[in-house]
Amino acid sequence: MNDCLAVILGGGRGSRLFPLTHERSKPAVPIAGKYRLIDIPISSCLNSNLRRMFVLTQYNSESLNKHISQTYKFDVFSDAFVTILAAEQTEDSPEWFQGTADAVRQSLRHLGSHRSREVLILSGDQLFQMDFRKLRETHRSEAADATVAVIPVPRDQTSAFGILKVDGHGQIVTFEEKPRPERLDNLESDIPGYGRGFLASMGIYMFGRESLERAIADRSLVDFGRHVIPKAIGTSRVQAHVFPGYWEDVGTIGSYFQANLQLTNPVPPFDFYDVARPVYTHPRFLAATKVEGCALRATLVSEGCIVLAAEIERSVVGIRSRIGQGVHLRDTLVLGADFYETMKEIDQARGRGVPPIGIGEESVIERAIVDKNARIGRGVRISNKAGAQNADGKGYYIRDGIVIVPKGGVIPDGTVI
């Protein structure tokens, strides 16, 4: 893969993941207690021996920039790199990125100084493990101008994806973004190993270098899924590469919440324990987690936590979390903290009537996301018993029926949500 470049799209405003994206970009959102979403595509690249990567960013990028600069460092004897390309106004293009294809088009002048035969386009907010060498095998063996990674989906999920139809050689002949039900019979394909069914685009594309430049030359084509790929089908050879593994777009609060909780299953769909395909992240050198008098069931607890006499079920507890005595957590994501408070700082916060960072004693939390550095007081009850799907409250939000305490949020003692 030495003759391939990877371009990882940092995402737009991330409004569907609000409030997790209020102060950070989508790829910087924590996942599985200790990682960030951006670690997923970067790790797949590294495990595929693809070691030259650009990450395109625009909104709320400081947290992502810091994470990448602290994590992905290579020795001076290698040409490997993970480089941030932030949106910039130039004489040729005074506008910010208008879409996925426009972002790559505006970045071509930076890619031009690096030799490559292919360019791999990835998203920064998906959960998957792929060997991109197999994708390249398909791309080269079929002499494709562009290759789209696809995954089989059931009929009832087709409205959420770009659905494509392939011929007997796997070449894409039709592509429709979120097709209407009456169109589905015309979009079925014969899928090797699956039979008759539907193929959805994963938003992962491999282009020949010159093919990419031609495909995005038209400035009116701002998005790969909606514009570039449909147009290329009629003028170029666009191949499908069927991916048989797990893939999830975690672009909404609901999908993000479920993807995290599924990691607590006995055999999770995404395997962070695969020694042949490790997921890399920033090494923090935290102390071991301290657990005393607790009942933990189907729960992931990250390093550097202090958990005292708590009951935790089907939850993910992030780094540096402090969980007090008598706390009950169920179906909850605690994203952790960026730092530890000293005892002096805890006493000062309490003197101001502010709870310390973490979950206070005797609190009960169900179906919630507690973002980093949040302060949950004593005796708090979070359960959304009213069943609200979307609402804004004092110190919290509800999205997709899930209560979210934002980063740095404060929930006073005795609050009921």
N, C-alpha and C positions, 0 to 999 in steps of 0.2 A: 504493500500500500504506500510505498515511498513516492509514487508518482500520482498521488491523490491528495486533494485539499478538502477539508471539511469546513462548512460554513454553518454555524449554529445560530438560529434566529432567536433573539432575546425577547421577542414578543412585543405586543403593543401595550396599551394602558392596563390590560388585565382586569377590566371592570367586572368580569364574571367571577373573579376570585377576590373581589373586595369583601372585607377590609384587610385581608392578608396582603394585598398589593398596595395598600395605602402608602406605605413607606418603603416598599421594595418592588423590584420587577418580578414577573412570574418565575423566571428561572432561579431566583434567589429565595423562593419560598421553601421552608424546611420540609423534609420528607423523612419518614421512618426514624424520627427522634434525633438523628445526628448528621444527616446529609442535607444537601440542597438539591432541588430539581435539576439544576445544571450539571450536577455530578453524574447523572444517568447517561446522557448522550456522550459526555466527555469520556466516561469510563468505557462505554461501548467502543468508542474510537480507539482508545489506548489498547483495549483487549483485542482489537482487530489489527493492531500494528499500524494504525493511522495516527500519526503523531504531529500533524501540522493542522491547527484548528484556529479559525477566527470565530469570535462570538460577537454578533451584531446587537448593539444595545441602543436604547433611546430614552425610555421612561424610567425614573427612579433607579438609576443604574449604579449608584455609589456602593450599595451593599454587595451587589454582584461583582463589581470591579474589585472590591477588597477581598472577597472570597477567592476569586480566581488568582489574583496576584499573590495571595498567601499560600495557595494550595498547589498550583501546577507550575513547578519549577524544574527545569531540565539542565543537565550539565553542559558545559561549554563545548564539548566534543560531539554534540548532537545537533541536528537541525530541527529538533522538535520544539514546538511552541504552542501555547494557547494565548491568543492575543485578542484583546478587546478592540472592536471597531465601533466607536460611538458615532451616532448620526452627527453629521456636520454640514454646515452650509458652505457651499463653494460658489465660484463664479459660474460653473456649469450647471449647478443645481442648488438654488437657494432654499429649497423646501426640505423639511424633515422627511423621514421614510414614510411613504404613503401606503405601503403594504409589503408583503414578503418578497415579491419579485423586485419591487422598487428598491428595497433595502439592499438586495444583492447587486442590482444594477449600479447603484450609487457607490458600492464598495469594490467594483471591478478594478478600479485603478490601483487599489491596494493589493488585490489578489494577483495583479499582473506581474509583480516583481518576484513571484514564486512559481517555479516550474511545476506543471501538473498536467497529466493526461485527462483526469476526470475531476469533477467537483461534486462533492456530496453535500446536499442541503438537508439540514436537520432542524427539528423544533426543540426549544429549550424547556418545554412543559409537558413532556410525555414520559411514561413509565414503561420501559422495555429493555430487553437485552438482545442485541442482534450482532451477529458476525457479519460485518460489512464486506468481508472478503467474498462471501457467497453472493451478496448483492452484485458485487463487481463481476463475478463469474457469469451471472446471468446477463449483465450489461454487455460484456465483451463477446460472449459466445453468440449472442443474437445480433451483434453489430448494431446495437441500438444507439440512437441519438440521445434518448433519455429513458431512464428506467424508474418506474414508480413502485415503491414497496406497498404491498396490499395485504389485507387480511380478510378472511371470510367473515361475514356477519349475517345474522338471521334477518328475515324480512322485516320484522317489527322494529329493527334498529336502523334501517336504511335511511330514514328521514334525517338522521343526525350526521350523515357522512356524504362525502363525494363518492358516488357509486360509478364504477366503470365496467365495461363489458370487453371481454377478450375473445380473440378468434382461437382456432385450434393450435396456433403456434405461440400463444401467450401475448400476442401483440394487441395493444389497446385500440379498439375501434370506436368506442363511444364512452363519453364521460359526462356525467350530470351531477351537479352539486345539489345535495339534499332533494332528490327527486320526489315528485308527487306519487301517491299510491298507484294511480292509473298508468304510470310510466314503468312500473317495476317489471312487468312481464317482458318488456323489451330490453331489460338490462341484466337478465340472468346469463350466467356463464357456466361452462363445463370446467370445474376446478379439479385438477389432478389430486386424487386422494380424498376429495370431499364430495364429489358428484356435482349435481346441478345446484347453483346457489348464487350469492351476491358477493362481490368483491368491493371493499371500501379502501379508499386511499388512506395511508397512514401519515401523509404529509412528509414523507421521506423520499427524496429524489436524487438520482445520480445522473449527471449530464457529462457528455464529452465537453472538454473545455471550449472548443469552438462552437459546438452546438448550443451551449449555454449562452454564449455571447449573442448568437443569432436569435435565440428564443426570447431574450429579454431586451432586444434592441429597441423595440417599439415602446415608447414611454407611456403609452396608454394602457399597457398591460401591467397592472400594479400588484397582482396577486397570482401565485402559482396555481392554486386550486381552482380559482374562478376564471382565470384568464389565460395564463401561459400554457398549461397542460391541455385544455380543450383546443386551443388554436394549434398546438404542435401536433396533435393527433392527425389533423388533416394534411399536414405538410412534412412531417418527419416520422421516423420509426420510433414509436414510444412503446416500450416493453413493460410488462407487469412482472414483478418478483413476488411470489406468494410467500409470506412469512408465517410459519406454523406456530409461533410461540405467543406468549402473553404480551399484550399491548394495551395501554390505557391512556387516553387523553385526559389529563387531570386539570382541565381548564375551567372547571366550575367548582363551587364549594361542595356540592353533593358528590361529584366524582372524586375530588381530592379526599374528602372525608372517608368514603368507602374504600378507596385504594389504600389508605393508611391502615384502616381497621382490618382489612383482609390480610395484612402482614402478621396479624396475631393468630391466624389459622394454623392448625397443626402442620399442614403443608401449604404454605402461602403460594399464590400464583406467581409472585415475583420473588426470586431467590437471592437474598442478600448474603447467603451463606455458601455460595458457589465459589470454591477456591480457584477454579479455572477461569472465572469471570468476576474478579473482585470489583466492588464499587469503591472508588477512591473519593476521599474528601479531605478537608483540612485536619492535620494531626494536632490535637489540642493538648495532649499530655495531662489529662485530667486524672484526679484520684479515682479509685474504685468507688462504685456506688455503695452507700451504707443503707441497709435494710434491717429494721428492728421491729419484731412483733407484728408483721404484716401478713395479710392473706392476698396473694397475687394469683390470678387466674387468667390465662391467655393474654398475657401482658408483656410488652417490650419496655424495658427500663434501660435508658442510655447511661453512659458513664458520668461520674461526677455528681450523682444525685444523693439526696438525703431523704429517706422515706421512713416515717415513724408510725407504727401502729395504725396503718391504713388498710382499707380493703379496696383493691383495684381489680376490675374485671374488664377484659377485652378493651384495653386502652394502650396508648403509646405515650410514654413519658420521656420527654426530651432532656438534653444535657443540662446539668446544673439545676435541675428542678428540686425545690424543697416542698415536701408534702407533709403537713402536720398530722398530729395524732387525731384519730377518730374520723379521718377523711374517707369518704366513699366516692370512688370514681367508677363510672360504667360507660362504655362506648364513648370514650373521651380522648381527645388529643391534647396533651400538654406539651407545647413546643419548647419549653425550657427557658433558659436565661443566657444572656451574653456575659454575665459577670456574677460574682458572689457579693452579697452585701456583708459588711463586717457587723459584729454585734453592736458596735457603736452606731452604725448607720441604721440598723434595725430599730434601736431604741429611739433615735432621733425621728425616724419616720412615724413610729407609734406616738411620739410626743406631739406630732402634727396631726394625729388622727388618721394617718395613712397606713394601711397594712404593709408588711414586708413583702418582697417579691416571693411569689410561690402561692401555695394553696393553704389557707388558714385552717386551724383546728376545727373539727366537727362539721366541715362543709360537705355537702352532697352535690355532685355534679354528674349529669347524665346527658349524653348526646350533645357534646359541646366541643369547641376548639378554644383552648386558652393559649393565646399567642405569647411570644417571648416577652419577658420582663413584666408580665401582668401581675397585679397584686389583688389576690382574692382574700377577703377578710375572714374572720371566724364565723362559723354558723351560717354560711351562705348556702342558698338552695338554688341550683340551676337545673331545670328539667323541661321547660317549655311545655307544661301540662296543658296549656290552652291550645297547643297545636298550631301556632302561628307559622306560616311559611316564610314570610318576609316582613321584617319590622325593624325599626331603629329605636333603641332605648337609651337611657342614661348609662353610659359606660359599656354598652354592648350592642350587638346587631344580631338579627336572625336572618339567615339565608338558607333556602332549601330545607327549612324546618330545623336547622342546626344553630344553636346559640354560639356566637363568636365573641370572645372578649379580645379586643384588639391589642396590638403590641403596646406595652406600657400602660394598658388600661387599669383602672382602679374600681373594684367592687367592694363597697364598705361592708363592715360586719353586719350580719343578719339580713342581708339583701335576699329577696326572693324573686327569681326570674322564671 
